[in-house]
């Protein structure tokens, strides 16, 4: 099993996971005990899938040691970029900002994030590639 520090430092680690398992891995990395929130059958299935990727959700994640994963909301990103929330959702949908939807359908954007410029993104010309500081 890989140490959690190595897993988190891998570029686009969550993106490499199966899409249905990303939210469980993200919640586990944030320090949540998934066995309290998901049905036993779902927990067992996701534990098996994530164990193949080096994550054992049966054991708690020590967030004091990892501490590198933070997720932003659409409104936080919109405020930082000084654009509307609708525009942020559009960029997420088109893949210009990497993110995923959680179980409730809300977008989760991992900080720091990078904006990939598109052909017609004229209002983003001032930041062709922008990385949000991890302390934001």
N, C-alpha and C positions, 0 to 999 in steps of 0.2 A: 504494500500500500504506500502511495506517495505521501510525503508530509503535506499538510494543508497549505503551508507557505508556498510550496512549489506549484500546487494546483491553482492557487489564486493568481500567482504571477504569470501563468501561461496566458499569452495573448488570446483573447476571444475564447476563454475557457467555457463560459456558459453557452456560447454559440456552437461549440463543438458537441454539446449534449443533445440527445433527442429532444425535440421541441416540447413534448408532453412532460418531460422531466426537469426542464429548466427552472420552473417555479419552485419545485421541491428542493432543488439544489440551492437556489438563491435564498429560500427561507432558512434552510439548514445553515448556510454560511452566515446568515444574519443572527444566528444563535437560537432559533426557534426549535422547540421539540415537536417534530411533525407527528409523533405518535399520539399527541393530544388533540390534533386537529383533523386528521384524515382517517377514514375507515381502515380497519386492520388489513383488509385485502389490498387496498390501494397502497398502504404503507409497505406491505411485504413485496408487492410488485415493483414499486419505485426503489425500494432498498436493493432489490436484486439487480435492477437496471443500473443504478448509480454505483453499485459496488464494482461493476465491470469497468467503470470510468475512474475508480479510485476513491470514491466517496462512500463512507459508511455512515448513513443517516441514523443508524441504530445507536451510535455513540454521539454525544453532544459535541458540537463544534465550539472550540474555545475562541470566542470572538475577541478576547483581549490579545491573543497572539496573532490572529489573522487581521482583524481590524481594517482591512484594505477594501472591503466591499461596502459600497454605499449606493443606494438607489435613489434617484431623483424622480419627482413627479413632473407631469407636463407643465404645471404652473410654475414650478421652480426653474425649469429650463427656459420657459417663455420669458420669465422675469430677467433671467441672466442674459439672454440674447436680445431682449427688448423687442420681441415679436409676439404676435398673438398666440394663444393656446391652440387655436385652430390650425395655424401655420405649423406649429410644432407637431401636432398630430399628423398633418399631411406629410411632413418630412419623415416622421417615424414610419408611416404607412408605405412611403416610397423607398425606404431603406437608406435615406440620406443621414439619419441619425439612428444608430443601432439601439434597439430596445425590444422588449417583448411584453405581451399582455399577461397579467396575472389572472388568477381564477375568477376574479370579479370583473374582468374586462378592462381594468385600468392599465395604462402603459407604465412600464418600469424602465428607467434609463439608468444604466450603470455609470457612476462617476469614477474617474474622468471619462468623458465621451469625446468623440471626434465627429465633426460634421464633414460629410463627403459632398463636395460641390457637384451640382448637377449642371446640365447644359443651360437650363432656363432659370436658374436661381439667382436672379439679378440682385435681390435684396441681401444675399449672403456674400456678395463680392468682397465686402470689407473683411471677412474672415473666410478665406478659401479652405483652410483647415484649422479648426479651433479645438484645442484640448482644454477642458475645464479643469482647473486645479483640483486635486483630490481633497483639499481642505474645504472646498466650497460647501 
